[in-house]
């Protein structure tokens, strides 16, 4: 049975990704877009900075693999990204992104979910863990280390830096600058005591050549967070050889979810 399931999963990951249904909901006056498909326990997927539901989860096949594994899968375009609304003040982001997830769950009328975040999405997920642990079946933190440190910056400084940086095409740089400024510091990152007292089953997964999260930060997360399983796979943080774009990322995620 397991071998047959893995063959199906690998076939999905190797083939053309099928897009779920696109829907929208309102969160604090913003129209946010998500992709949904499948039946079963709900898995909510949060992409990283300058990413989107398609770019990180649908196109690489992770979305379809989770649907095939028997889950109802919801991939959110976080505010400031993808087809969701954009705002241009730092105060519009930060902890508001955690509240977007809570409002999404309320909109879906689901009490508890498996929450999966990658990079920035993992920061938002960790913030959700602090605020609403009772609404989590499990949490997965991809491409994430602890403590997650960001230099506090203004929107103008962030915009200048982004103008010289490589971000995924099709993005609104002004919105991304506000996202970065709004997420600076530790506003989305739990403290050591919260991690030590965590009782939500947790998975941390990272590429062995992740250039964004130093090994020490990943080790620190593993040493501090209770109820955490750690997995290292081949790959970088992002780009053509990024860990989340490899079939093994979905395989390890599904193996973890199946145990809970």
Order of alpha helices (4+ residues) and beta strands (2+ residues): alpha-beta-beta-beta-alpha-beta-alpha-beta-alpha-beta-alpha-alpha-alpha-beta-alpha-beta-alpha
